[in-house]
């Protein structure tokens, strides 16, 4: 049995994960963390993680970027592995994630779905063939109107995966509205759309001369991310210090 602390338990993703875990015989949520206390839970809820005194095997984090520093400090102090799903982290926070991973097990993923993590590899294979042949790369991501960060962490993960095989001379272009110039040969364009209740759509476009190839991932509900987070939590319980990602979870299947 894997005992889980749910960091951000009363947010939308926290509620979805709570429901999934309640039906999973192999894990349980033993405590929740959320400053909003207006939701009834079957486990104790603390307004901040520093106040939590419940023992657990792993923490699942779907909270806000502002809470990540305290989360990592707690994880290191208590030696509890953490599945870090919050996006929009600053460069300083990303440094802190890497520092923390030297002391405790940290799984960081901008997207927990099996489909997205398979797509990361497919894009690298495509980029190796298409970009040297003159294809431009554009990423368009769409999310609901309440999402705070743009571009999405998943869009950046897709771009990073492509850039990894293309080289450091490639760069990201987020906004072309302020300049009148031809597209750069080394650009990876990233555009964001926010509206309605779109859970998440990511289009990766390889545009060549008279030929366009598109990879599309559509999430029809947030449960795909929640299920991945729960599987990651079960995988991370008992793991030694280090940085992990969803590829490690998939490889263990």
C-alpha positions as CSV (number, residue, x, y, z in Angstrom):
1,X,0.0,0.0,0.0
2,X,1.4,3.4,-1.0
3,X,0.5,6.3,1.3
4,X,0.2,9.6,-0.5
5,X,0.2,13.2,0.6
6,X,-1.9,15.2,-2.0
7,X,-0.4,18.7,-2.4
8,X,-3.1,20.9,-3.8
9,X,-5.9,18.4,-2.8
10,X,-8.8,20.8,-3.2
11,X,-7.9,22.1,-6.7
12,X,-9.5,20.5,-9.7
13,X,-6.6,18.0,-10.3
14,X,-6.5,17.2,-6.6
15,X,-10.1,16.3,-6.6
16,X,-9.7,14.1,-9.7
17,X,-6.7,12.3,-8.1
18,X,-8.6,11.9,-4.8
19,X,-11.4,10.1,-6.7
20,X,-9.0,7.9,-8.7
21,X,-7.0,6.9,-5.6
22,X,-10.3,6.1,-3.7
23,X,-10.8,3.3,-6.3
24,X,-7.3,2.0,-6.3
25,X,-6.5,-0.9,-3.9
26,X,-2.8,-0.3,-4.0
27,X,-2.6,3.3,-2.7
28,X,-4.4,5.8,-0.4
29,X,-4.3,9.5,0.4
30,X,-3.3,9.9,4.0
31,X,-3.2,13.8,4.1
32,X,-4.0,16.7,1.9
33,X,-2.5,20.2,1.6
34,X,-4.5,23.2,0.5
35,X,-5.1,26.7,1.8
36,X,-8.8,26.4,0.7
37,X,-10.6,24.3,3.3
38,X,-14.1,24.4,1.9
39,X,-14.1,20.8,0.6
40,X,-14.9,17.8,2.7
41,X,-12.3,15.0,2.5
42,X,-11.9,11.6,4.0
43,X,-8.4,12.5,5.1
44,X,-6.9,15.4,7.1
45,X,-6.1,18.6,5.3
46,X,-3.5,21.1,6.3
47,X,-3.4,24.7,5.0
48,X,0.4,24.5,4.3
49,X,2.7,21.5,4.0
50,X,5.0,22.7,6.8
51,X,2.0,22.0,9.2
52,X,1.6,18.4,8.0
53,X,2.6,15.8,10.6
54,X,1.3,12.7,8.8
55,X,3.8,10.0,7.6
56,X,3.7,9.1,3.9
57,X,5.6,7.3,1.2
58,X,5.3,9.9,-1.5
59,X,3.8,13.4,-2.3
60,X,1.8,14.2,-5.4
61,X,2.0,17.9,-6.3
62,X,-0.6,19.7,-8.4
63,X,-0.6,23.1,-6.7
64,X,0.8,26.5,-7.6
65,X,4.3,27.5,-8.4
66,X,4.5,29.8,-5.4
67,X,4.1,26.7,-3.1
68,X,6.9,24.6,-4.7
69,X,9.8,26.0,-2.7
70,X,8.1,25.0,0.6
71,X,7.2,21.6,-0.9
72,X,10.7,20.8,-1.9
73,X,12.1,21.9,1.5
74,X,9.6,19.6,3.3
75,X,10.3,16.7,0.9
76,X,14.0,16.9,1.6
77,X,13.6,17.4,5.4
78,X,11.2,14.4,5.7
79,X,12.9,12.3,3.0
80,X,9.6,11.8,1.1
81,X,9.8,11.4,-2.7
82,X,7.8,13.8,-4.6
83,X,5.9,13.7,-8.0
84,X,6.2,17.3,-9.1
85,X,3.4,18.2,-11.6
86,X,3.1,22.0,-11.1
87,X,4.2,24.0,-14.2
88,X,5.3,27.6,-14.7
89,X,8.4,27.3,-12.4
90,X,11.0,30.1,-12.5
91,X,14.6,29.4,-13.5
92,X,15.5,29.7,-9.8
93,X,12.9,27.1,-8.9
94,X,14.1,24.7,-11.5
95,X,17.6,25.1,-10.0
96,X,16.1,24.2,-6.6
97,X,14.4,21.2,-8.1
98,X,17.8,19.9,-9.3
99,X,19.4,20.7,-6.0
100,X,16.6,18.8,-4.1
101,X,17.0,15.8,-6.4
102,X,20.5,15.3,-5.0
103,X,19.0,14.7,-1.6
104,X,15.6,13.1,-2.3
105,X,13.8,11.4,-5.2
106,X,12.0,13.9,-7.4
107,X,9.9,13.0,-10.5
108,X,9.3,16.2,-12.6
109,X,7.1,16.1,-15.6
110,X,5.2,18.9,-17.3
111,X,2.7,16.3,-18.5
112,X,1.8,13.0,-16.9
113,X,0.0,11.3,-19.8
114,X,1.4,8.2,-21.5
115,X,0.5,9.7,-24.9
116,X,2.5,12.9,-24.5
117,X,5.5,11.0,-23.2
118,X,5.4,8.7,-26.2
119,X,5.1,11.7,-28.5
120,X,8.3,13.2,-27.1
121,X,10.3,10.3,-28.6
122,X,8.3,10.4,-31.9
123,X,9.1,14.1,-32.3
124,X,12.8,13.5,-32.0
125,X,12.7,10.9,-34.7
126,X,10.7,13.3,-37.0
127,X,13.0,16.3,-36.3
128,X,16.1,14.3,-37.2
129,X,14.7,13.7,-40.7
130,X,12.6,16.7,-41.4
131,X,14.5,19.7,-40.1
132,X,17.7,19.1,-42.0
133,X,15.4,18.8,-45.1
134,X,14.2,22.4,-44.6
135,X,11.1,21.9,-42.5
136,X,10.1,24.6,-40.0
137,X,8.8,23.7,-36.5
138,X,5.8,25.3,-34.9
139,X,4.0,24.3,-31.7
140,X,0.5,25.5,-31.0
141,X,-1.0,24.8,-27.5
142,X,-4.6,25.3,-26.4
143,X,-5.8,25.3,-22.8
144,X,-8.8,26.4,-20.7
145,X,-9.2,30.1,-19.7
146,X,-8.1,29.6,-16.1
147,X,-4.6,28.3,-16.9
148,X,-2.1,30.7,-15.5
149,X,1.1,30.0,-17.3
150,X,1.8,30.3,-21.1
151,X,3.2,28.6,-22.9
152,X,2.3,25.4,-21.2
153,X,4.9,23.2,-19.5
154,X,3.9,20.5,-22.0
155,X,4.6,22.7,-25.0
156,X,8.0,23.6,-23.5
157,X,8.7,19.9,-22.9
158,X,7.8,19.1,-26.6
159,X,10.1,22.0,-27.8
160,X,12.9,20.9,-25.5
161,X,12.6,17.3,-26.9
162,X,13.0,18.6,-30.4
163,X,15.8,21.0,-29.5
164,X,17.7,18.2,-27.8
165,X,18.4,16.6,-31.2
166,X,18.7,19.8,-33.2
167,X,21.3,21.6,-31.1
168,X,21.7,24.6,-28.9
169,X,21.7,27.1,-31.8
170,X,18.0,26.6,-32.2
171,X,15.8,29.0,-30.1
172,X,12.2,29.5,-29.1
173,X,10.1,32.3,-30.6
174,X,7.0,33.1,-28.4
175,X,5.8,36.3,-30.0
176,X,6.2,37.7,-33.5
177,X,3.9,40.7,-33.0
178,X,6.6,43.2,-32.1
179,X,8.8,42.7,-35.1
180,X,8.5,42.7,-38.9
181,X,11.1,40.2,-40.0
182,X,11.3,36.9,-41.9
183,X,11.1,33.7,-39.8
184,X,14.5,32.6,-38.6
185,X,15.9,29.3,-39.8
186,X,16.7,28.2,-36.3
187,X,13.3,29.2,-34.8
188,X,11.0,26.8,-32.9
189,X,7.7,28.8,-32.8
190,X,5.4,28.4,-29.8
191,X,1.9,29.9,-29.7
192,X,-0.7,29.8,-26.9
193,X,-4.5,29.8,-27.0
194,X,-6.6,30.2,-23.9
195,X,-10.4,29.7,-23.9
196,X,-13.4,27.9,-22.4
197,X,-12.8,24.6,-20.8
198,X,-10.2,23.1,-23.2
199,X,-8.3,20.5,-21.1
200,X,-5.3,20.6,-23.4
201,X,-4.5,20.3,-27.2
202,X,-0.9,20.4,-28.5
203,X,-0.2,20.6,-32.2
204,X,3.4,20.2,-33.4
205,X,3.7,21.3,-37.0
206,X,6.6,20.4,-39.4
207,X,6.1,22.7,-42.4
208,X,8.1,22.2,-45.5
209,X,7.8,23.3,-49.1
210,X,4.5,22.0,-50.4
211,X,4.3,19.6,-47.5
212,X,3.1,19.8,-43.9
213,X,3.2,17.1,-41.2
214,X,1.3,17.5,-37.9
215,X,1.4,15.6,-34.7
216,X,-1.6,16.3,-32.4
217,X,-2.3,15.2,-28.8
218,X,-5.7,16.0,-27.4
219,X,-6.7,15.5,-23.8
220,X,-10.5,15.1,-23.5
221,X,-10.3,15.2,-19.7
222,X,-7.8,15.8,-16.9
223,X,-8.2,12.3,-15.8
224,X,-5.4,11.2,-18.2
225,X,-2.9,13.4,-16.2
226,X,-4.3,12.2,-12.9
227,X,-4.0,8.5,-13.7
228,X,-0.4,9.1,-14.8
229,X,0.4,11.0,-11.6
230,X,-1.0,8.1,-9.4
231,X,1.1,5.5,-11.4
232,X,4.1,7.8,-10.9
233,X,3.5,8.0,-7.2
234,X,3.4,4.2,-6.8
235,X,6.6,4.0,-8.8
236,X,8.4,6.6,-6.8
237,X,7.7,5.2,-3.3
238,X,11.0,4.0,-1.8
239,X,13.1,5.3,-4.7
240,X,16.6,6.7,-3.8
241,X,17.5,10.4,-4.4
242,X,17.7,11.4,-8.0
243,X,15.8,13.1,-10.8
244,X,13.2,10.9,-12.5
245,X,10.6,11.5,-15.3
246,X,7.7,9.6,-16.8
247,X,10.0,7.6,-19.1
248,X,11.2,5.8,-16.0
249,X,7.6,5.0,-15.0
250,X,6.9,3.7,-18.5
251,X,10.1,1.6,-18.6
252,X,9.1,-0.1,-15.4
253,X,5.8,-1.2,-16.8
